[in-house]
Amino acid sequence: MKLFKFTKTTCTPEEFVKYWSNGYDYVLEDLYKNNINAPWSRNKVLNLFKWKNGKNLSQRKLQSVEVNYLSRLGNLPTDLTLGDGIIIFDDLNGGPIWNIFWLHLLRSDIFPIFDRHTYRAFYYLTQGEISELRDNNEHIRDIYFNEYIQFFNQFIGIDRRDVDKALFTFGRFLKKHRFLFI
């Protein structure tokens, strides 16, 4: 069990990431660590989507991964840019969070992981209040490409995976303890 003492104080990005990434605790983390690097295989991609899903994929989700992502394994772009990511995102038929995760698999150095927890952390850190991600493809796409990536890239010189862990942990904390922020 990891316990925290929370105090609202300002800190540097490095202090924020160190503090909150230390609280990251995810039972399936080895699936990410052991599969995140190319070359890609069907098994690696399935393990990574299992990690993202937090459990085994249902038949419906497995079919979505097969159709929307695994079918592209033989034709992956080699030098993907941010603009290419928008085009690929718009061409995919999966859900927006999984489409973003696919981009992350293709170029984790350009496309950070994004979900409701990292959004909650991002919104609080930029707007000073807690907000939940709307279940709207266009909204998620716009927030991610027009705001979140730029926000994430402000953590200059800090390991990107540690930044992701910190934002995820802080976002989960905000959800559980929103009464501290009213």
C-alpha positions as CSV (number, residue, x, y, z in Angstrom):
1,M,0.0,0.0,0.0
2,K,1.3,3.5,-0.9
3,L,0.1,6.3,1.4
4,F,0.4,10.0,0.7
5,K,0.4,13.2,2.6
6,F,-1.1,15.9,0.4
7,T,-0.2,19.6,0.8
8,K,-1.1,22.2,-1.8
9,T,2.2,23.9,-2.6
10,T,3.8,25.1,-5.7
11,C,6.7,23.1,-7.0
12,T,8.9,22.6,-10.1
13,P,7.9,20.2,-12.9
14,E,10.6,17.9,-11.7
15,E,9.3,17.9,-8.1
16,F,5.8,17.3,-9.3
17,V,6.8,14.4,-11.5
18,K,9.0,12.8,-8.8
19,Y,6.3,13.1,-6.2
20,W,3.4,11.8,-8.2
21,S,5.1,9.2,-10.3
22,N,6.3,7.6,-7.0
23,G,2.6,6.9,-6.3
24,Y,2.0,5.1,-9.6
25,D,1.0,1.5,-8.9
26,Y,-0.5,-0.5,-11.7
27,V,-0.7,-4.3,-11.5
28,L,-0.2,-4.8,-15.3
29,E,2.8,-2.5,-15.6
30,D,5.1,-5.3,-16.8
31,L,2.9,-5.7,-19.9
32,Y,3.8,-2.1,-20.8
33,K,7.5,-2.4,-19.9
34,N,8.0,-5.7,-21.7
35,N,6.2,-4.8,-24.9
36,I,6.5,-1.1,-25.6
37,N,9.3,-1.2,-28.1
38,A,9.2,-2.1,-31.8
39,P,9.5,-4.3,-33.7
40,W,5.8,-4.8,-33.4
41,S,4.1,-8.2,-33.4
42,R,0.5,-9.2,-32.9
43,N,1.3,-10.5,-29.4
44,K,3.1,-7.3,-28.3
45,V,0.2,-5.1,-29.5
46,L,-2.4,-7.3,-27.8
47,N,-0.4,-7.2,-24.6
48,L,-0.2,-3.4,-24.8
49,F,-4.0,-3.0,-25.4
50,K,-4.6,-5.4,-22.5
51,W,-2.4,-3.1,-20.4
52,K,-4.3,0.0,-21.6
53,N,-7.7,-1.8,-20.9
54,G,-6.6,-2.9,-17.4
55,K,-7.7,-6.4,-18.0
56,N,-8.2,-9.0,-20.7
57,L,-10.0,-7.7,-23.8
58,S,-13.6,-8.6,-24.3
59,Q,-14.5,-10.3,-27.6
60,R,-15.8,-6.9,-28.9
61,K,-12.7,-5.0,-27.9
62,L,-10.4,-7.7,-29.3
63,Q,-12.2,-7.5,-32.6
64,S,-11.8,-3.7,-32.6
65,V,-8.1,-4.1,-32.0
66,E,-7.8,-6.6,-34.7
67,V,-9.7,-4.5,-37.3
68,N,-8.4,-1.0,-36.4
69,Y,-4.8,-1.6,-35.3
70,L,-3.4,-5.1,-35.9
71,S,-4.5,-5.0,-39.5
72,R,-2.1,-2.1,-40.0
73,L,1.0,-3.9,-38.6
74,G,2.3,-4.6,-42.1
75,N,2.1,-1.0,-43.2
76,L,3.4,1.2,-40.4
77,P,4.8,4.6,-41.1
78,T,8.5,4.9,-40.5
79,D,8.9,8.6,-39.7
80,L,5.7,9.8,-38.2
81,T,5.2,13.6,-37.5
82,L,2.5,15.3,-35.4
83,G,0.6,16.2,-38.6
84,D,0.8,12.6,-39.7
85,G,-0.7,11.6,-36.4
86,I,-3.8,13.8,-36.9
87,I,-4.3,12.2,-40.3
88,I,-3.9,8.7,-38.9
89,F,-6.2,9.4,-36.0
90,D,-8.9,10.6,-38.4
91,D,-8.4,7.5,-40.5
92,L,-8.9,5.1,-37.6
93,N,-12.3,3.7,-36.6
94,G,-11.5,2.8,-33.0
95,G,-12.4,4.9,-30.0
96,P,-10.4,8.2,-29.6
97,I,-8.5,7.1,-26.5
98,W,-7.4,3.8,-28.2
99,N,-6.6,5.7,-31.4
100,I,-4.3,8.0,-29.3
101,F,-2.8,4.9,-27.7
102,W,-2.1,3.5,-31.1
103,L,-0.2,6.7,-32.0
104,H,1.7,6.4,-28.7
105,L,2.8,2.9,-29.7
106,L,4.0,4.2,-33.1
107,R,5.9,7.2,-31.7
108,S,5.8,7.5,-27.9
109,D,8.3,10.4,-28.2
110,I,5.7,12.5,-29.9
111,F,2.3,11.1,-28.7
112,P,1.9,10.8,-25.0
113,I,-0.7,8.5,-23.5
114,F,-4.0,10.2,-22.8
115,D,-7.1,9.2,-20.9
116,R,-9.6,10.5,-18.4
117,H,-7.1,10.6,-15.6
118,T,-4.3,12.5,-17.5
119,Y,-7.0,14.8,-18.8
120,R,-8.2,15.5,-15.2
121,A,-4.7,16.3,-14.1
122,F,-4.0,18.5,-17.2
123,Y,-7.2,20.4,-16.7
124,Y,-6.6,21.0,-13.0
125,L,-3.0,22.1,-13.6
126,T,-3.9,24.5,-16.4
127,Q,-7.3,25.8,-15.3
128,G,-7.2,25.3,-11.5
129,E,-10.4,23.3,-11.3
130,I,-11.4,19.7,-11.8
131,S,-13.1,18.7,-15.1
132,E,-14.1,15.4,-16.6
133,L,-13.3,14.4,-20.2
134,R,-16.5,14.5,-22.3
135,D,-17.3,11.3,-24.2
136,N,-17.1,13.0,-27.6
137,N,-14.6,12.0,-30.3
138,E,-14.2,15.5,-31.7
139,H,-13.7,17.0,-28.3
140,I,-11.1,14.4,-27.3
141,R,-9.3,14.8,-30.6
142,D,-9.2,18.6,-30.3
143,I,-8.1,18.7,-26.7
144,Y,-5.3,16.1,-27.4
145,F,-3.8,17.6,-30.5
146,N,-4.4,21.3,-29.8
147,E,-3.7,21.5,-26.0
148,Y,-2.6,18.3,-24.3
149,I,0.5,17.5,-26.4
150,Q,1.8,21.1,-25.9
151,F,1.1,20.9,-22.2
152,F,2.9,17.5,-21.9
153,N,5.9,18.8,-23.8
154,Q,6.4,21.5,-21.2
155,F,8.0,18.8,-19.0
156,I,11.3,19.4,-20.7
157,G,14.1,17.1,-19.8
158,I,12.0,14.8,-17.7
159,D,11.4,11.1,-18.7
160,R,8.2,11.0,-20.7
161,R,7.0,7.8,-19.0
162,D,7.6,9.3,-15.6
163,V,5.5,12.4,-16.6
164,D,2.7,10.1,-17.8
165,K,2.8,8.1,-14.5
166,A,2.7,11.4,-12.5
167,L,-0.2,12.8,-14.5
168,F,-2.2,9.5,-14.3
169,T,-1.6,9.2,-10.5
170,F,-2.5,12.9,-9.9
171,G,-5.6,12.6,-12.0
172,R,-6.8,9.5,-10.1
173,F,-6.1,11.3,-6.8
174,L,-8.2,14.3,-8.0
175,K,-11.1,12.0,-8.8
176,K,-11.0,10.3,-5.4
177,H,-10.3,13.4,-3.3
178,R,-12.1,16.2,-5.2
179,F,-13.5,17.4,-1.9
180,L,-10.0,18.8,-1.2
181,F,-10.2,21.1,-4.2
182,I,-13.6,22.7,-3.7
